[in-house]
Amino acid sequence: MATHRIFAAVAFAAGIIASSQALAKSDSDFLTDAIKGDNSEVALGTVATQKGDSKGVKAFGQTLVKDHGKAKKQTLAVGKKLGIADTDDLTEEATAEMTKLNGLSGTAFDQEFATYMVSDHQKDIAEFQDEAKTGSSKVAKLAKKTLPTLEKHLKMAQSLAKP
């Protein structure tokens, strides 16, 4: 009977360890997701410069294109050392958002774009903060370096999302 309890305790502990490891992204997964995220922000920013109704949305789109183009180059430089390949893929969320935005125009486009950017950048900031704390030295350093830009983008999106 004691053997069963020990086995159960070991199995339980192993399950906890496995699930906590599954929650933490590997450095390579983080970098791959960051590259897709940068691609997504550039693509969405480009659409905003073309379809945005307000000067603010168009300017924010240009900022996204410039800043995330630069961020992708930095991410690829770190990723190259870890064998991370470049991709032109977007995130699934951004692909869905592109479809939604392409069906909108005027103030409806601007509001949807700003609302999505607030949500997206809040999620990105949380992921980059987590990576800054738990990632390997080079990847954590990249995450820390990127956070101020993401926070600036969030503030810009929040100001555009206000009615």
C-alpha positions in Angstrom: 0.0 0.0 0.0 2.8 2.4 0.8 4.4 1.6 -2.6 1.2 2.7 -4.3 1.2 6.0 -2.4 4.8 6.7 -3.3 4.1 5.8 -6.9 1.0 8.1 -6.9 3.0 10.9 -5.4 5.8 10.5 -7.9 3.4 10.4 -10.8 1.6 13.5 -9.5 4.8 15.4 -9.1 6.0 14.3 -12.6 2.7 15.6 -14.0 3.1 19.0 -12.3 6.6 19.3 -13.6 5.6 18.3 -17.1 2.7 20.7 -17.2 4.8 23.7 -15.9 7.4 22.9 -18.6 4.7 22.8 -21.2 3.6 26.3 -20.2 7.0 27.9 -20.6 7.9 28.5 -24.2 11.2 27.3 -25.5 13.5 30.0 -26.7 13.1 28.7 -30.3 9.3 28.8 -30.0 9.4 32.3 -28.6 11.7 33.5 -31.4 9.6 31.9 -34.1 6.4 33.4 -32.6 8.1 36.8 -32.4 9.1 36.6 -36.1 5.5 35.8 -37.0 4.3 38.6 -34.7 6.6 41.1 -36.4 5.4 39.9 -39.8 1.9 40.4 -38.6 2.4 43.9 -37.3 4.1 44.9 -40.5 1.3 43.5 -42.6 -1.4 45.1 -40.4 0.5 48.4 -40.3 0.7 48.4 -44.1 -3.1 47.9 -44.4 -3.6 50.7 -41.8 -1.5 53.1 -43.9 -3.6 52.2 -47.0 -7.1 52.0 -45.5 -7.0 54.0 -42.4 -9.5 56.8 -42.2 -7.7 59.1 -39.7 -4.2 60.5 -39.8 -3.6 58.9 -36.4 -4.3 55.4 -37.7 -2.2 55.9 -40.8 0.7 57.3 -38.7 0.4 54.4 -36.3 0.5 52.0 -39.2 3.7 53.5 -40.4 5.2 53.2 -36.9 4.3 49.5 -36.8 5.9 48.9 -40.2 9.1 50.7 -39.2 9.5 49.4 -35.6 8.5 45.8 -36.3 10.7 45.6 -39.4 13.6 46.6 -37.2 12.5 44.2 -34.4 12.4 41.3 -36.9 16.0 41.9 -38.0 17.1 41.9 -34.3 15.1 38.7 -33.6 16.5 37.0 -36.7 20.1 37.9 -35.6 19.5 36.2 -32.2 17.6 33.3 -33.8 20.3 32.6 -36.4 22.6 31.5 -33.6 19.9 29.1 -32.4 19.1 27.8 -35.9 15.8 29.7 -36.3 14.8 30.1 -39.9 13.1 33.2 -41.3 9.5 33.0 -42.3 6.9 35.2 -43.9 4.1 33.6 -42.0 1.7 35.7 -40.0 0.0 34.6 -36.7 -3.4 32.9 -37.1 -5.0 35.8 -35.2 -3.5 38.4 -37.5 -4.6 36.5 -40.6 -8.2 36.5 -39.2 -7.9 40.2 -38.4 -6.6 41.0 -41.9 -9.7 39.4 -43.3 -11.9 41.3 -41.0 -10.2 44.6 -41.7 -10.3 44.1 -45.4 -14.1 44.1 -45.1 -14.2 47.5 -43.3 -13.6 51.1 -44.2 -13.8 54.5 -42.6 -14.2 54.9 -38.9 -15.3 51.2 -38.6 -11.9 50.2 -39.9 -10.1 52.6 -37.6 -12.0 51.5 -34.5 -11.5 47.8 -35.2 -7.8 48.3 -36.0 -7.2 50.2 -32.8 -9.1 47.8 -30.6 -7.3 44.8 -32.1 -3.9 46.5 -31.6 -4.7 47.2 -27.9 -5.5 43.6 -27.3 -2.6 42.2 -29.4 0.0 44.4 -27.7 -1.3 43.6 -24.2 -0.8 39.9 -25.1 2.6 40.5 -26.6 3.8 42.5 -23.6 2.8 39.7 -21.3 4.7 37.2 -23.4 7.8 39.3 -23.7 7.8 40.1 -19.9 7.6 36.3 -19.2 10.4 35.6 -21.7 12.5 38.4 -20.2 12.2 36.6 -16.8 12.6 33.0 -18.0 14.4 32.9 -21.3 18.1 32.2 -22.0 20.4 35.1 -21.7 20.4 36.3 -25.3 16.6 35.7 -25.8 15.7 37.3 -22.5 17.9 40.3 -23.4 16.1 40.6 -26.7 12.7 40.5 -25.0 13.7 43.2 -22.4 15.0 45.4 -25.3 11.8 45.0 -27.2 9.4 45.7 -24.3 9.6 49.6 -24.4 8.6 49.6 -28.1 5.7 47.3 -27.4 4.6 49.5 -24.5 4.8 52.6 -26.7 2.7 50.8 -29.4 0.1 49.9 -26.7 -0.2 53.5 -25.6 -0.6 54.7 -29.2 -3.3 52.0 -29.8 -5.1 52.9 -26.6 -5.2 56.6 -27.5 -6.7 55.7 -31.0 -9.2 53.3 -29.4 -10.8 56.0 -27.3 -14.2 57.0 -28.7 
